Amino acid sequence: VQPVVRRTELPPHIDNKDVILVDDVLYTGRTVCAALRALTDFGRMRTIQLAVFIDRGHRELPVEANYVGRKIGTKESEVVEVRLSEIDGEDAIYVMDKA
């Protein structure tokens, strides 16, 4: 299943600002690294921190969140889905076997 890619919206001037990058699930670290590379195209921030709802482990890259809602142990064969009431109509976290 391909993720839904939405438009990037940033304040016009992020130079010398403190930025907090928010992600739903931290897994391999590849998404966060791609986001960090993209952020550098918009300016030079003073700091960048990472906040995640779920940290499920299994890192492939050296990425660590500054703020974590919950750490959960998962198997490589599982997927984690986070739903938010503002987008999905419910607040929920699902851990499921891959189809």
Secondary structure, DSSP 8 states (H G I E B T S, - for coil): -----------S--TT-EEEEEEEEESSSHHHHHHHHHHTTT---SEEEEEEEEE----SS----SEEEEE----TTEEEEEE-HHHHSS-EEEEEE--
